[in-house]
C-alpha cells in the first residue's frame, strides 16, 4: 500500500496544502467577488440615475407649480375686470351727455350702480350692510366710535361705510358706530 492509502487524513492535508489546488479555487472566488462588485456598481449606477431623474422631475413639478401660481395671481382678476368694463362704459356715457334733467341723470346713475352690483355678484363680492340695531360683529364690522344710546350695548347705531366680502373673506369691514352703555 502506498502512503496515501494508509493515511486518508494526510491525503486531505496534501490536497489542502497543494498550491495548485488553492490556485484553482481562489480565482473562482475572486471572479465571483468581481462579478458581485460589478453587479453592485451597475445597481448603484441605476439607482443614482433613477434618483437624479426623480429629483429633476420634482424640480420640474415645483417650477411648473410656481409658474401656475404666478399665472393664477396675474390673471385672477381678469374675469372680474371683464364684468366691470360695462360699468366703466356707462360712466363714460354719463359724463359725455349733457343731461340738464337731474332726474334723468339720477336714473342713469342708478342703472350704472345696478350694473356695478351685478359685476360684484358675478365676482363673488357681496356687501356687508348692517342695519341699525344689529348686533356688532367684530368679524364684519369695524367700530369707529361708541355713543351713548337707548339701544342695547354693542349694537349698530349708524353705518358710516358699507363693507365687502369676496368669497366669504372680508375685503373691508363695514364702518359703524355702536351703542355704549349709559
Helices and strands as residue ranges (DSSP letters): H 3-6, H 8-17, H 19-75, H 78-96, H 102-122, E 125-128, E 141-148, E 156-161, E 163-166, E 169-172, E 174-180
